[in-house]
Amino acid sequence: MALTQPQSGDTTQERGAAGEAGRPAEATAVLRGNLATTACMETLQVAYLHAVAAAAGCSLSQPFPDNGIDWQVSHGSPAHTVDDEVTIKIQLKATQQIAAAPAGSHFSFTLDNDHLRKLARAQVAVPKILVVMLLPRQVDHWLLARPDALELRHCCYWVNLAGHPVTGQRRTNVRVPVARVFDDRALCEIMARVGAGGSP
């Protein structure tokens, strides 16, 4: 599961967003473990995927060994026409280099060409999607628990890259629509389309 390396520093927008959520912009320092930030990013995005799958009534499995696809998500329903249970494959990515609520209709994300080729195959038995999580640069702003909610910041977005061309020498920029928020309703809609014999 490849992650975009974090950059040092913070942004005013992120500090302000955290303060609005109920946590002071300058939170009291806590003694966190010494895991690499990228490892913690991976853990958080997996937690996000698990929460979405649970709310959508889906089961999860992890290929072993990982061959460029992180998770398989399955959805059972008598309404499906191609099978009683359909599956999609998900490649997870996470970055701290793109601000929350990106301006415009999409944001750009760079993929290694090998990863893109795997996601871009048009003729597949099991459809694949890319899910990108945008995280604040400060770990203090990742999570907020209160009596009525547990917030994971910021959000995941999804895109179907089937047929996408490889344009760079080693890496290619892909466009991720900001309208495609990856939540339980989006996952159910994806599964309904796949269950009807369509694409995600």
N, C-alpha and C positions, 0 to 999 in steps of 0.2 A: 504494500500500500504506500505509494509515493506521496510525499507531502512537500509543499513549498516551504522552503526554509524561512523561519521568522526573521524579521529585521528588528534591530534595536530601536528603542524609542516608543512613543505613543502619539496619538492624535487627539486634538481637542474634541473632535466629533465623538470618538470612542469614550473619552472621559465624561463628556456631557451625557451620552446615552446611558452610561452606567449610573450616573447620578440620578437620572430620571427614573430609573428602575428601582430606586430606593436605597441604593448603596452609595455612600459618599464617594466623590470623585477620587479622593486620596484616602483609600482604605488603609486601615492599620495593617502593617506587614505581619504576615504569618509565616511560620516555619514550614515550608513546603519541602517535599522530598526532592532528591537530586536527579530524578529521571530527566532525560533530554526532553526539551519542549516538544520536539516532533513526535516523540513517543506518546506524550500526553495528548497531543492533538489527535493522534490516531485513536486513542482510547475514547476521547470525547465524541468523535464522529461515529464510532461504532455504537456508543450509547444512544446517540440521536437516531441511528438506523433502527436499533432495537425498539425504541419508543414508537417510531412511526409504524413499524411492522406489527407491533402489538395492537396498536389502535386500529389498524386496518384488518386485523384478523388473519395475518399472514404468518407462515413459518419461515425460519431462516436456517440456512446451512452454509458452512464455510468449506470451500474446496481445499483438499489437502493432498499434495502440496499446492500452494497458490501458483497458478499459471497465468497470472495477469488479470484474473478476475477475483475480486475479494469475497463476494457473497452471492448466494442464490436465494431468491425470495419466491415462495410458492403461495398460491392463493386458490383455495378450493371453493367451488360454488356450483350448484345445479344449473345456474343460469349460463355457465360457459357452454359453448357449442363445440369447441375443438377437443375438449377433454373435461373431466370433472375437476381437474386441478391443473393450473398453468403456472409456469415458472419464468422468471426473468433473471438475468445476471447483472450484477451491479459492480462497477468499479468506483471506489471511494477516493476522493481527493480532498485535501484541506489546505487552506492558505490563510495567512495573516496579512497578506500584502494588498488585499482588496477591501475597501471600506464597506461597512454595512450599508444596505439600501443603495446599491450602486446607481449612479445617475444614468439615464438613458434606458433603452429597451433591453440591453444586454451588457454583459461584461466579458472581457477576454480572459481566457485561461490557456496556459501553455502546456501541451502534452508532449512527452517523448514520442517520436514517430512509431516506435514499436507498440506502445500502448494504443496509439490512435489506430493503427492498422487493425488491431484486434477488435476495437470498438466499432470500426467503420465497415466491417464486412456486411454486405447487404443481404446475402443469402445465408441465413443461419437457422438452426433448429430451435435455439433458445434466444430470444431477443436480449439485447444488452443496452444498458444506459449508463451514463456517467453522472455521478452525484458529487457536487462540489460544495464543501462547507466553508463559509467565511467566518473566521474567528477574530475577536479583538486581539490586539498585540499584547495586552497585559492579561496574564492568567487570572488576576483578581476580578476581571470582568467577564470571565467565561460562564460563571454559574451564580445564580441567585436563588436561594431558597427562602420562602416565607410561608406562613400558614395556609395560604390559598393557592400557591403555585410553586413549581420548580422551573426556573427558566434556564435554558441552554442558549448562549449567545454565540453567533448571531442566527444564522439560518443556513439551510441546504437548498440548493437548486439542482434541477436535473435536466439532461438533454439527451436526445437520441442522436447519435453520430453516424448512424448507418449511411454509407455512401459518401461520407466526408472525405475530401481529397487530402493527401499529404503534400504540403507545400514547402516546408522548411527542409534544410539539410539534415538536421538531427531532431528538431522540435518544431511543432506547428501550433499556431494560435487557433483556438476554437472559440465560437461565440456561444455563451450560455444565456438564455433568455431569463430576465429577472421575473417575468410573469410565471415561470415554472418553478414555484416554490415546492420543495419536496416535503409533503406532509401526508397524513393518513388518507385524506380525500384524494390527493393526487395519485397516491399509490393504488387506491381502489379503482380509480378511473383508468390508470395504466393497465391494470390487470383485467378490467372489463373489456378493453380494446383487444388485448392479447387473447383473452378467452373467446372473443368473437372471430378470431383468425386474423386480426389486424396487427399493426405495429404499435409499439408503446406510445 
